[in-house]
């Protein structure tokens, strides 16, 4: 017999019916060297995210990261940092 727990609350970002506009704001910052993707946040709105962006970039530059790209996204990342030993050529 298949049973489900209907009383268990679901995290809002896991719900299939949630709209994109209900997600919080995150900065997705990628570096080419080392090949990494970082998510910084969450922020309540895009203005708050933009105000904090330079601090994260300054830290990565101080760590000698190269090829930095930034995207402002409404999402719920499953991982906050992703890195790979292989680099894209």
mmCIF file as gemmi writes it, N, C-alpha and C atoms, coordinates in Angstrom:
data_model
loop_
_atom_site.group_PDB
_atom_site.id
_atom_site.type_symbol
_atom_site.label_atom_id
_atom_site.label_alt_id
_atom_site.label_comp_id
_atom_site.label_asym_id
_atom_site.label_entity_id
_atom_site.label_seq_id
_atom_site.pdbx_PDB_ins_code
_atom_site.Cartn_x
_atom_site.Cartn_y
_atom_site.Cartn_z
_atom_site.occupancy
_atom_site.B_iso_or_equiv
_atom_site.pdbx_formal_charge
_atom_site.auth_seq_id
_atom_site.auth_asym_id
_atom_site.pdbx_PDB_model_num
ATOM 1 N N . UNK Axp A 1 ? 0.834 -1.182 0 1 0 ? 1 A 1
ATOM 2 C CA . UNK Axp A 1 ? 0 0 0 1 0 ? 1 A 1
ATOM 3 C C . UNK Axp A 1 ? 0.878 1.243 0 1 0 ? 1 A 1
ATOM 4 N N . UNK Axp A 2 ? 0.592 2.192 -0.834 1 0 ? 2 A 1
ATOM 5 C CA . UNK Axp A 2 ? 1.338 3.436 -0.951 1 0 ? 2 A 1
ATOM 6 C C . UNK Axp A 2 ? 0.782 4.452 0.033 1 0 ? 2 A 1
ATOM 7 N N . UNK Axp A 3 ? 1.658 5.008 0.859 1 0 ? 3 A 1
ATOM 8 C CA . UNK Axp A 3 ? 1.228 6.03 1.808 1 0 ? 3 A 1
ATOM 9 C C . UNK Axp A 3 ? 2.03 7.289 1.568 1 0 ? 3 A 1
ATOM 10 N N . UNK Axp A 4 ? 1.418 8.408 1.828 1 0 ? 4 A 1
ATOM 11 C CA . UNK Axp A 4 ? 2.107 9.683 1.72 1 0 ? 4 A 1
ATOM 12 C C . UNK Axp A 4 ? 1.871 10.471 2.98 1 0 ? 4 A 1
ATOM 13 N N . UNK Axp A 5 ? 2.785 11.337 3.279 1 0 ? 5 A 1
ATOM 14 C CA . UNK Axp A 5 ? 2.647 12.199 4.447 1 0 ? 5 A 1
ATOM 15 C C . UNK Axp A 5 ? 2.162 13.56 3.971 1 0 ? 5 A 1
ATOM 16 N N . UNK Axp A 6 ? 0.871 13.778 3.995 1 0 ? 6 A 1
ATOM 17 C CA . UNK Axp A 6 ? 0.299 15.022 3.508 1 0 ? 6 A 1
ATOM 18 C C . UNK Axp A 6 ? 0.497 16.174 4.479 1 0 ? 6 A 1
ATOM 19 N N . UNK Axp A 7 ? 0.835 15.882 5.715 1 0 ? 7 A 1
ATOM 20 C CA . UNK Axp A 7 ? 1.011 16.925 6.719 1 0 ? 7 A 1
ATOM 21 C C . UNK Axp A 7 ? 2.412 17.51 6.724 1 0 ? 7 A 1
ATOM 22 N N . UNK Axp A 8 ? 3.321 16.878 6.022 1 0 ? 8 A 1
ATOM 23 C CA . UNK Axp A 8 ? 4.702 17.363 6 1 0 ? 8 A 1
ATOM 24 C C . UNK Axp A 8 ? 4.789 18.625 5.151 1 0 ? 8 A 1
ATOM 25 N N . UNK Axp A 9 ? 5.276 19.742 5.719 1 0 ? 9 A 1
ATOM 26 C CA . UNK Axp A 9 ? 5.376 20.968 4.917 1 0 ? 9 A 1
ATOM 27 C C . UNK Axp A 9 ? 6.462 20.838 3.868 1 0 ? 9 A 1
ATOM 28 N N . UNK Axp A 10 ? 6.226 21.436 2.73 1 0 ? 10 A 1
ATOM 29 C CA . UNK Axp A 10 ? 7.209 21.443 1.651 1 0 ? 10 A 1
ATOM 30 C C . UNK Axp A 10 ? 7.911 22.78 1.627 1 0 ? 10 A 1
ATOM 31 N N . UNK Axp A 11 ? 9.19 22.743 1.368 1 0 ? 11 A 1
ATOM 32 C CA . UNK Axp A 11 ? 9.924 23.992 1.184 1 0 ? 11 A 1
ATOM 33 C C . UNK Axp A 11 ? 9.358 24.673 -0.05 1 0 ? 11 A 1
ATOM 34 N N . UNK Axp A 12 ? 9.144 25.975 -0.023 1 0 ? 12 A 1
ATOM 35 C CA . UNK Axp A 12 ? 8.486 26.644 -1.147 1 0 ? 12 A 1
ATOM 36 C C . UNK Axp A 12 ? 9.231 26.501 -2.461 1 0 ? 12 A 1
ATOM 37 N N . UNK Axp A 13 ? 10.55 26.411 -2.452 1 0 ? 13 A 1
ATOM 38 C CA . UNK Axp A 13 ? 11.294 26.311 -3.704 1 0 ? 13 A 1
ATOM 39 C C . UNK Axp A 13 ? 11.228 24.914 -4.291 1 0 ? 13 A 1
ATOM 40 N N . UNK Axp A 14 ? 10.7 23.964 -3.564 1 0 ? 14 A 1
ATOM 41 C CA . UNK Axp A 14 ? 10.569 22.598 -4.059 1 0 ? 14 A 1
ATOM 42 C C . UNK Axp A 14 ? 9.178 22.327 -4.635 1 0 ? 14 A 1
ATOM 43 N N . UNK Axp A 15 ? 8.261 23.233 -4.423 1 0 ? 15 A 1
ATOM 44 C CA . UNK Axp A 15 ? 6.905 23.036 -4.89 1 0 ? 15 A 1
ATOM 45 C C . UNK Axp A 15 ? 6.832 23.21 -6.399 1 0 ? 15 A 1
ATOM 46 N N . UNK Axp A 16 ? 6.224 22.265 -7.103 1 0 ? 16 A 1
ATOM 47 C CA . UNK Axp A 16 ? 6.184 22.363 -8.565 1 0 ? 16 A 1
ATOM 48 C C . UNK Axp A 16 ? 5.3 23.491 -9.073 1 0 ? 16 A 1
ATOM 49 N N . UNK Axp A 17 ? 4.384 23.975 -8.282 1 0 ? 17 A 1
ATOM 50 C CA . UNK Axp A 17 ? 3.445 24.994 -8.742 1 0 ? 17 A 1
ATOM 51 C C . UNK Axp A 17 ? 3.868 26.422 -8.39 1 0 ? 17 A 1
ATOM 52 N N . UNK Axp A 18 ? 5.002 26.595 -7.755 1 0 ? 18 A 1
ATOM 53 C CA . UNK Axp A 18 ? 5.44 27.937 -7.368 1 0 ? 18 A 1
ATOM 54 C C . UNK Axp A 18 ? 5.869 28.729 -8.596 1 0 ? 18 A 1
ATOM 55 N N . UNK Axp A 19 ? 5.584 30 -8.61 1 0 ? 19 A 1
ATOM 56 C CA . UNK Axp A 19 ? 5.962 30.87 -9.717 1 0 ? 19 A 1
ATOM 57 C C . UNK Axp A 19 ? 7.387 31.385 -9.52 1 0 ? 19 A 1
ATOM 58 N N . UNK Axp A 20 ? 8.066 31.623 -10.628 1 0 ? 20 A 1
ATOM 59 C CA . UNK Axp A 20 ? 9.442 32.139 -10.595 1 0 ? 20 A 1
ATOM 60 C C . UNK Axp A 20 ? 9.527 33.423 -9.774 1 0 ? 20 A 1
ATOM 61 N N . UNK Axp A 21 ? 8.521 34.284 -9.862 1 0 ? 21 A 1
ATOM 62 C CA . UNK Axp A 21 ? 8.563 35.573 -9.182 1 0 ? 21 A 1
ATOM 63 C C . UNK Axp A 21 ? 8.552 35.448 -7.665 1 0 ? 21 A 1
ATOM 64 N N . UNK Axp A 22 ? 8.257 34.277 -7.138 1 0 ? 22 A 1
ATOM 65 C CA . UNK Axp A 22 ? 8.233 34.092 -5.699 1 0 ? 22 A 1
ATOM 66 C C . UNK Axp A 22 ? 9.603 33.712 -5.133 1 0 ? 22 A 1
ATOM 67 N N . UNK Axp A 23 ? 10.568 33.439 -5.997 1 0 ? 23 A 1
ATOM 68 C CA . UNK Axp A 23 ? 11.909 33.105 -5.53 1 0 ? 23 A 1
ATOM 69 C C . UNK Axp A 23 ? 12.63 34.361 -5.064 1 0 ? 23 A 1
ATOM 70 N N . UNK Axp A 24 ? 13.568 34.187 -4.159 1 0 ? 24 A 1
ATOM 71 C CA . UNK Axp A 24 ? 14.41 35.285 -3.714 1 0 ? 24 A 1
ATOM 72 C C . UNK Axp A 24 ? 15.515 35.515 -4.739 1 0 ? 24 A 1
ATOM 73 N N . UNK Axp A 25 ? 16.224 36.617 -4.584 1 0 ? 25 A 1
ATOM 74 C CA . UNK Axp A 25 ? 17.273 37.004 -5.523 1 0 ? 25 A 1
ATOM 75 C C . UNK Axp A 25 ? 18.623 36.46 -5.079 1 0 ? 25 A 1
ATOM 76 N N . UNK Axp A 26 ? 19.408 35.988 -6.036 1 0 ? 26 A 1
ATOM 77 C CA . UNK Axp A 26 ? 20.75 35.465 -5.804 1 0 ? 26 A 1
ATOM 78 C C . UNK Axp A 26 ? 21.687 36.028 -6.861 1 0 ? 26 A 1
ATOM 79 N N . UNK Axp A 27 ? 22.934 36.209 -6.472 1 0 ? 27 A 1
ATOM 80 C CA . UNK Axp A 27 ? 23.989 36.532 -7.429 1 0 ? 27 A 1
ATOM 81 C C . UNK Axp A 27 ? 24.686 35.234 -7.809 1 0 ? 27 A 1
ATOM 82 N N . UNK Axp A 28 ? 24.708 34.94 -9.1 1 0 ? 28 A 1
ATOM 83 C CA . UNK Axp A 28 ? 25.453 33.791 -9.598 1 0 ? 28 A 1
ATOM 84 C C . UNK Axp A 28 ? 26.756 34.349 -10.164 1 0 ? 28 A 1
ATOM 85 N N . UNK Axp A 29 ? 27.857 34.031 -9.523 1 0 ? 29 A 1
ATOM 86 C CA . UNK Axp A 29 ? 29.161 34.52 -9.967 1 0 ? 29 A 1
ATOM 87 C C . UNK Axp A 29 ? 30.006 33.321 -10.387 1 0 ? 29 A 1
ATOM 88 N N . UNK Axp A 30 ? 30.441 33.375 -11.651 1 0 ? 30 A 1
ATOM 89 C CA . UNK Axp A 30 ? 31.264 32.297 -12.195 1 0 ? 30 A 1
ATOM 90 C C . UNK Axp A 30 ? 32.674 32.81 -12.421 1 0 ? 30 A 1
ATOM 91 N N . UNK Axp A 31 ? 33.638 31.95 -12.215 1 0 ? 31 A 1
ATOM 92 C CA . UNK Axp A 31 ? 35.029 32.267 -12.513 1 0 ? 31 A 1
ATOM 93 C C . UNK Axp A 31 ? 35.574 31.21 -13.472 1 0 ? 31 A 1
ATOM 94 N N . UNK Axp A 32 ? 36.443 31.664 -14.389 1 0 ? 32 A 1
ATOM 95 C CA . UNK Axp A 32 ? 37.059 30.741 -15.341 1 0 ? 32 A 1
ATOM 96 C C . UNK Axp A 32 ? 38.267 30.047 -14.731 1 0 ? 32 A 1
ATOM 97 N N . UNK Axp A 33 ? 39.037 30.797 -13.935 1 0 ? 33 A 1
ATOM 98 C CA . UNK Axp A 33 ? 40.204 30.238 -13.235 1 0 ? 33 A 1
ATOM 99 C C . UNK Axp A 33 ? 40.15 30.697 -11.797 1 0 ? 33 A 1
ATOM 100 N N . UNK Axp A 34 ? 39.912 29.828 -10.862 1 0 ? 34 A 1
ATOM 101 C CA . UNK Axp A 34 ? 39.513 28.432 -11.034 1 0 ? 34 A 1
ATOM 102 C C . UNK Axp A 34 ? 38.095 28.357 -11.575 1 0 ? 34 A 1
ATOM 103 N N . UNK Axp A 35 ? 37.753 27.24 -12.195 1 0 ? 35 A 1
ATOM 104 C CA . UNK Axp A 35 ? 36.423 27.055 -12.768 1 0 ? 35 A 1
ATOM 105 C C . UNK Axp A 35 ? 35.452 26.781 -11.627 1 0 ? 35 A 1
ATOM 106 N N . UNK Axp A 36 ? 34.696 27.814 -11.23 1 0 ? 36 A 1
ATOM 107 C CA . UNK Axp A 36 ? 33.761 27.702 -10.105 1 0 ? 36 A 1
ATOM 108 C C . UNK Axp A 36 ? 32.503 28.503 -10.381 1 0 ? 36 A 1
ATOM 109 N N . UNK Axp A 37 ? 31.436 28.094 -9.763 1 0 ? 37 A 1
ATOM 110 C CA . UNK Axp A 37 ? 30.198 28.854 -9.735 1 0 ? 37 A 1
ATOM 111 C C . UNK Axp A 37 ? 29.83 29.061 -8.278 1 0 ? 37 A 1
ATOM 112 N N . UNK Axp A 38 ? 29.574 30.304 -7.923 1 0 ? 38 A 1
ATOM 113 C CA . UNK Axp A 38 ? 29.209 30.668 -6.562 1 0 ? 38 A 1
ATOM 114 C C . UNK Axp A 38 ? 27.829 31.311 -6.569 1 0 ? 38 A 1
ATOM 115 N N . UNK Axp A 39 ? 27.034 31.021 -5.554 1 0 ? 39 A 1
ATOM 116 C CA . UNK Axp A 39 ? 25.766 31.714 -5.357 1 0 ? 39 A 1
ATOM 117 C C . UNK Axp A 39 ? 25.848 32.481 -4.052 1 0 ? 39 A 1
ATOM 118 N N . UNK Axp A 40 ? 25.589 33.783 -4.132 1 0 ? 40 A 1
ATOM 119 C CA . UNK Axp A 40 ? 25.584 34.64 -2.955 1 0 ? 40 A 1
ATOM 120 C C . UNK Axp A 40 ? 24.177 35.176 -2.759 1 0 ? 40 A 1
ATOM 121 N N . UNK Axp A 41 ? 23.684 35.076 -1.548 1 0 ? 41 A 1
ATOM 122 C CA . UNK Axp A 41 ? 22.342 35.53 -1.235 1 0 ? 41 A 1
ATOM 123 C C . UNK Axp A 41 ? 21.796 34.739 -0.074 1 0 ? 41 A 1
ATOM 124 N N . UNK Axp A 42 ? 20.526 34.69 0.103 1 0 ? 42 A 1
ATOM 125 C CA . UNK Axp A 42 ? 19.499 35.31 -0.716 1 0 ? 42 A 1
ATOM 126 C C . UNK Axp A 42 ? 19.304 36.78 -0.348 1 0 ? 42 A 1
ATOM 127 N N . UNK Axp A 43 ? 18.787 37.514 -1.324 1 0 ? 43 A 1
ATOM 128 C CA . UNK Axp A 43 ? 18.471 38.924 -1.138 1 0 ? 43 A 1
ATOM 129 C C . UNK Axp A 43 ? 16.977 39.119 -1.347 1 0 ? 43 A 1
ATOM 130 N N . UNK Axp A 44 ? 16.412 40.059 -0.637 1 0 ? 44 A 1
ATOM 131 C CA . UNK Axp A 44 ? 14.976 40.308 -0.711 1 0 ? 44 A 1
ATOM 132 C C . UNK Axp A 44 ? 14.568 40.915 -2.05 1 0 ? 44 A 1
ATOM 133 N N . UNK Axp A 45 ? 15.485 41.653 -2.686 1 0 ? 45 A 1
ATOM 134 C CA . UNK Axp A 45 ? 15.153 42.278 -3.968 1 0 ? 45 A 1
ATOM 135 C C . UNK Axp A 45 ? 16.436 42.466 -4.781 1 0 ? 45 A 1
ATOM 136 N N . UNK Axp A 46 ? 16.265 42.839 -6.038 1 0 ? 46 A 1
ATOM 137 C CA . UNK Axp A 46 ? 17.418 42.957 -6.928 1 0 ? 46 A 1
ATOM 138 C C . UNK Axp A 46 ? 18.332 44.121 -6.532 1 0 ? 46 A 1
ATOM 139 N N . UNK Axp A 47 ? 17.769 45.186 -5.994 1 0 ? 47 A 1
ATOM 140 C CA . UNK Axp A 47 ? 18.584 46.33 -5.574 1 0 ? 47 A 1
ATOM 141 C C . UNK Axp A 47 ? 19.538 45.932 -4.45 1 0 ? 47 A 1
ATOM 142 N N . UNK Axp A 48 ? 19.044 45.187 -3.493 1 0 ? 48 A 1
ATOM 143 C CA . UNK Axp A 48 ? 19.894 44.718 -2.392 1 0 ? 48 A 1
ATOM 144 C C . UNK Axp A 48 ? 21.022 43.834 -2.924 1 0 ? 48 A 1
ATOM 145 N N . UNK Axp A 49 ? 20.711 42.985 -3.868 1 0 ? 49 A 1
ATOM 146 C CA . UNK Axp A 49 ? 21.733 42.111 -4.461 1 0 ? 49 A 1
ATOM 147 C C . UNK Axp A 49 ? 22.807 42.939 -5.165 1 0 ? 49 A 1
ATOM 148 N N . UNK Axp A 50 ? 22.38 43.927 -5.94 1 0 ? 50 A 1
ATOM 149 C CA . UNK Axp A 50 ? 23.341 44.773 -6.663 1 0 ? 50 A 1
ATOM 150 C C . UNK Axp A 50 ? 24.232 45.564 -5.703 1 0 ? 50 A 1
ATOM 151 N N . UNK Axp A 51 ? 23.668 46.006 -4.6 1 0 ? 51 A 1
ATOM 152 C CA . UNK Axp A 51 ? 24.456 46.762 -3.616 1 0 ? 51 A 1
ATOM 153 C C . UNK Axp A 51 ? 25.564 45.914 -2.991 1 0 ? 51 A 1
ATOM 154 N N . UNK Axp A 52 ? 25.372 44.616 -2.904 1 0 ? 52 A 1
ATOM 155 C CA . UNK Axp A 52 ? 26.35 43.728 -2.282 1 0 ? 52 A 1
ATOM 156 C C . UNK Axp A 52 ? 27.317 43.089 -3.268 1 0 ? 52 A 1
ATOM 157 N N . UNK Axp A 53 ? 27.044 43.233 -4.552 1 0 ? 53 A 1
ATOM 158 C CA . UNK Axp A 53 ? 27.821 42.546 -5.577 1 0 ? 53 A 1
ATOM 159 C C . UNK Axp A 53 ? 29.306 42.893 -5.544 1 0 ? 53 A 1
ATOM 160 N N . UNK Axp A 54 ? 29.647 44.141 -5.412 1 0 ? 54 A 1
ATOM 161 C CA . UNK Axp A 54 ? 31.053 44.546 -5.519 1 0 ? 54 A 1
ATOM 162 C C . UNK Axp A 54 ? 31.921 43.904 -4.444 1 0 ? 54 A 1
ATOM 163 N N . UNK Axp A 55 ? 31.392 43.712 -3.263 1 0 ? 55 A 1
ATOM 164 C CA . UNK Axp A 55 ? 32.167 43.078 -2.189 1 0 ? 55 A 1
ATOM 165 C C . UNK Axp A 55 ? 32.566 41.651 -2.536 1 0 ? 55 A 1
ATOM 166 N N . UNK Axp A 56 ? 31.645 40.906 -3.135 1 0 ? 56 A 1
ATOM 167 C CA . UNK Axp A 56 ? 31.958 39.528 -3.526 1 0 ? 56 A 1
ATOM 168 C C . UNK Axp A 56 ? 32.997 39.501 -4.642 1 0 ? 56 A 1
ATOM 169 N N . UNK Axp A 57 ? 32.847 40.394 -5.602 1 0 ? 57 A 1
ATOM 170 C CA . UNK Axp A 57 ? 33.797 40.457 -6.716 1 0 ? 57 A 1
ATOM 171 C C . UNK Axp A 57 ? 35.175 40.856 -6.204 1 0 ? 57 A 1
ATOM 172 N N . UNK Axp A 58 ? 35.239 41.841 -5.307 1 0 ? 58 A 1
ATOM 173 C CA . UNK Axp A 58 ? 36.527 42.254 -4.741 1 0 ? 58 A 1
ATOM 174 C C . UNK Axp A 58 ? 37.227 41.088 -4.045 1 0 ? 58 A 1
ATOM 175 N N . UNK Axp A 59 ? 36.476 40.278 -3.321 1 0 ? 59 A 1
ATOM 176 C CA . UNK Axp A 59 ? 37.072 39.113 -2.648 1 0 ? 59 A 1
ATOM 177 C C . UNK Axp A 59 ? 37.64 38.124 -3.658 1 0 ? 59 A 1
ATOM 178 N N . UNK Axp A 60 ? 36.907 37.878 -4.738 1 0 ? 60 A 1
ATOM 179 C CA . UNK Axp A 60 ? 37.39 36.937 -5.76 1 0 ? 60 A 1
ATOM 180 C C . UNK Axp A 60 ? 38.618 37.479 -6.481 1 0 ? 60 A 1
ATOM 181 N N . UNK Axp A 61 ? 38.636 38.774 -6.766 1 0 ? 61 A 1
ATOM 182 C CA . UNK Axp A 61 ? 39.804 39.395 -7.4 1 0 ? 61 A 1
ATOM 183 C C . UNK Axp A 61 ? 41.006 39.295 -6.462 1 0 ? 61 A 1
ATOM 184 N N . UNK Axp A 62 ? 40.798 39.53 -5.177 1 0 ? 62 A 1
ATOM 185 C CA . UNK Axp A 62 ? 41.885 39.42 -4.198 1 0 ? 62 A 1
ATOM 186 C C . UNK Axp A 62 ? 42.436 37.994 -4.138 1 0 ? 62 A 1
ATOM 187 N N . UNK Axp A 63 ? 41.584 37.009 -4.436 1 0 ? 63 A 1
ATOM 188 C CA . UNK Axp A 63 ? 42.021 35.605 -4.464 1 0 ? 63 A 1
ATOM 189 C C . UNK Axp A 63 ? 42.562 35.208 -5.834 1 0 ? 63 A 1
ATOM 190 N N . UNK Axp A 64 ? 42.747 36.204 -6.72 1 0 ? 64 A 1
ATOM 191 C CA . UNK Axp A 64 ? 43.317 36.042 -8.056 1 0 ? 64 A 1
ATOM 192 C C . UNK Axp A 64 ? 42.454 35.197 -8.994 1 0 ? 64 A 1
ATOM 193 N N . UNK Axp A 65 ? 41.136 35.252 -8.795 1 0 ? 65 A 1
ATOM 194 C CA . UNK Axp A 65 ? 40.228 34.582 -9.723 1 0 ? 65 A 1
ATOM 195 C C . UNK Axp A 65 ? 40.228 35.349 -11.039 1 0 ? 65 A 1
ATOM 196 N N . UNK Axp A 66 ? 40.055 34.627 -12.147 1 0 ? 66 A 1
ATOM 197 C CA . UNK Axp A 66 ? 40.047 35.236 -13.468 1 0 ? 66 A 1
ATOM 198 C C . UNK Axp A 66 ? 38.758 34.885 -14.199 1 0 ? 66 A 1
ATOM 199 N N . UNK Axp A 67 ? 38.394 35.733 -15.153 1 0 ? 67 A 1
ATOM 200 C CA . UNK Axp A 67 ? 37.214 35.47 -15.979 1 0 ? 67 A 1
ATOM 201 C C . UNK Axp A 67 ? 35.925 35.491 -15.18 1 0 ? 67 A 1
ATOM 202 N N . UNK Axp A 68 ? 35.713 36.553 -14.43 1 0 ? 68 A 1
ATOM 203 C CA . UNK Axp A 68 ? 34.546 36.652 -13.548 1 0 ? 68 A 1
ATOM 204 C C . UNK Axp A 68 ? 33.333 37.142 -14.336 1 0 ? 68 A 1
ATOM 205 N N . UNK Axp A 69 ? 32.244 36.393 -14.251 1 0 ? 69 A 1
ATOM 206 C CA . UNK Axp A 69 ? 30.972 36.813 -14.839 1 0 ? 69 A 1
ATOM 207 C C . UNK Axp A 69 ? 29.903 36.765 -13.76 1 0 ? 69 A 1
ATOM 208 N N . UNK Axp A 70 ? 28.935 37.677 -13.87 1 0 ? 70 A 1
ATOM 209 C CA . UNK Axp A 70 ? 27.916 37.823 -12.83 1 0 ? 70 A 1
ATOM 210 C C . UNK Axp A 70 ? 26.537 37.827 -13.464 1 0 ? 70 A 1
ATOM 211 N N . UNK Axp A 71 ? 25.615 37.082 -12.861 1 0 ? 71 A 1
ATOM 212 C CA . UNK Axp A 71 ? 24.215 37.108 -13.262 1 0 ? 71 A 1
ATOM 213 C C . UNK Axp A 71 ? 23.371 37.297 -12.01 1 0 ? 71 A 1
ATOM 214 N N . UNK Axp A 72 ? 22.356 38.099 -12.14 1 0 ? 72 A 1
ATOM 215 C CA . UNK Axp A 72 ? 21.383 38.291 -11.078 1 0 ? 72 A 1
ATOM 216 C C . UNK Axp A 72 ? 20.204 37.383 -11.405 1 0 ? 72 A 1
ATOM 217 N N . UNK Axp A 73 ? 19.846 36.499 -10.455 1 0 ? 73 A 1
ATOM 218 C CA . UNK Axp A 73 ? 18.822 35.504 -10.747 1 0 ? 73 A 1
ATOM 219 C C . UNK Axp A 73 ? 17.809 35.405 -9.616 1 0 ? 73 A 1
ATOM 220 N N . UNK Axp A 74 ? 16.584 35.059 -9.994 1 0 ? 74 A 1
ATOM 221 C CA . UNK Axp A 74 ? 15.59 34.653 -9.021 1 0 ? 74 A 1
ATOM 222 C C . UNK Axp A 74 ? 15.55 33.14 -9.093 1 0 ? 74 A 1
ATOM 223 N N . UNK Axp A 75 ? 16.02 32.49 -8.033 1 0 ? 75 A 1
ATOM 224 C CA . UNK Axp A 75 ? 16.111 31.038 -8.049 1 0 ? 75 A 1
ATOM 225 C C . UNK Axp A 75 ? 16.274 30.539 -6.628 1 0 ? 75 A 1
ATOM 226 N N . UNK Axp A 76 ? 16.444 29.255 -6.485 1 0 ? 76 A 1
ATOM 227 C CA . UNK Axp A 76 ? 16.823 28.646 -5.221 1 0 ? 76 A 1
ATOM 228 C C . UNK Axp A 76 ? 17.893 27.617 -5.555 1 0 ? 76 A 1
ATOM 229 N N . UNK Axp A 77 ? 19.165 28.011 -5.47 1 0 ? 77 A 1
ATOM 230 C CA . UNK Axp A 77 ? 20.232 27.07 -5.83 1 0 ? 77 A 1
ATOM 231 C C . UNK Axp A 77 ? 20.269 25.883 -4.881 1 0 ? 77 A 1
ATOM 232 N N . UNK Axp A 78 ? 20.577 24.733 -5.446 1 0 ? 78 A 1
ATOM 233 C CA . UNK Axp A 78 ? 20.699 23.526 -4.626 1 0 ? 78 A 1
ATOM 234 C C . UNK Axp A 78 ? 22.068 23.461 -3.965 1 0 ? 78 A 1
ATOM 235 N N . UNK Axp A 79 ? 23.068 24.052 -4.607 1 0 ? 79 A 1
ATOM 236 C CA . UNK Axp A 79 ? 24.411 24.137 -4.054 1 0 ? 79 A 1
ATOM 237 C C . UNK Axp A 79 ? 24.851 25.585 -4.119 1 0 ? 79 A 1
ATOM 238 N N . UNK Axp A 80 ? 25.574 26.05 -3.104 1 0 ? 80 A 1
ATOM 239 C CA . UNK Axp A 80 ? 26.03 27.436 -3.097 1 0 ? 80 A 1
ATOM 240 C C . UNK Axp A 80 ? 27.369 27.613 -3.797 1 0 ? 80 A 1
ATOM 241 N N . UNK Axp A 81 ? 28.15 26.535 -3.873 1 0 ? 81 A 1
ATOM 242 C CA . UNK Axp A 81 ? 29.438 26.58 -4.563 1 0 ? 81 A 1
ATOM 243 C C . UNK Axp A 81 ? 29.593 25.304 -5.365 1 0 ? 81 A 1
ATOM 244 N N . UNK Axp A 82 ? 29.962 25.461 -6.618 1 0 ? 82 A 1
ATOM 245 C CA . UNK Axp A 82 ? 30.235 24.316 -7.47 1 0 ? 82 A 1
ATOM 246 C C . UNK Axp A 82 ? 31.58 24.557 -8.133 1 0 ? 82 A 1
ATOM 247 N N . UNK Axp A 83 ? 32.461 23.591 -8.017 1 0 ? 83 A 1
ATOM 248 C CA . UNK Axp A 83 ? 33.759 23.72 -8.683 1 0 ? 83 A 1
ATOM 249 C C . UNK Axp A 83 ? 34.093 22.399 -9.368 1 0 ? 83 A 1
ATOM 250 N N . UNK Axp A 84 ? 34.956 22.51 -10.364 1 0 ? 84 A 1
ATOM 251 C CA . UNK Axp A 84 ? 35.373 21.357 -11.119 1 0 ? 84 A 1
ATOM 252 C C . UNK Axp A 84 ? 36.875 21.417 -11.316 1 0 ? 84 A 1
ATOM 253 N N . UNK Axp A 85 ? 37.502 20.267 -11.255 1 0 ? 85 A 1
ATOM 254 C CA . UNK Axp A 85 ? 38.952 20.222 -11.48 1 0 ? 85 A 1
ATOM 255 C C . UNK Axp A 85 ? 39.287 20.477 -12.942 1 0 ? 85 A 1
ATOM 256 N N . UNK Axp A 86 ? 38.351 20.176 -13.828 1 0 ? 86 A 1
ATOM 257 C CA . UNK Axp A 86 ? 38.613 20.41 -15.251 1 0 ? 86 A 1
ATOM 258 C C . UNK Axp A 86 ? 38.17 21.819 -15.615 1 0 ? 86 A 1
ATOM 259 N N . UNK Axp A 87 ? 38.945 22.467 -16.439 1 0 ? 87 A 1
ATOM 260 C CA . UNK Axp A 87 ? 38.642 23.818 -16.893 1 0 ? 87 A 1
ATOM 261 C C . UNK Axp A 87 ? 38.104 23.762 -18.309 1 0 ? 87 A 1
ATOM 262 N N . UNK Axp A 88 ? 37.233 24.705 -18.631 1 0 ? 88 A 1
ATOM 263 C CA . UNK Axp A 88 ? 36.73 24.794 -19.998 1 0 ? 88 A 1
ATOM 264 C C . UNK Axp A 88 ? 37.75 25.529 -20.85 1 0 ? 88 A 1
ATOM 265 N N . UNK Axp A 89 ? 38.095 24.993 -21.96 1 0 ? 89 A 1
ATOM 266 C CA . UNK Axp A 89 ? 39.048 25.653 -22.86 1 0 ? 89 A 1
ATOM 267 C C . UNK Axp A 89 ? 38.315 26.341 -23.968 1 0 ? 89 A 1
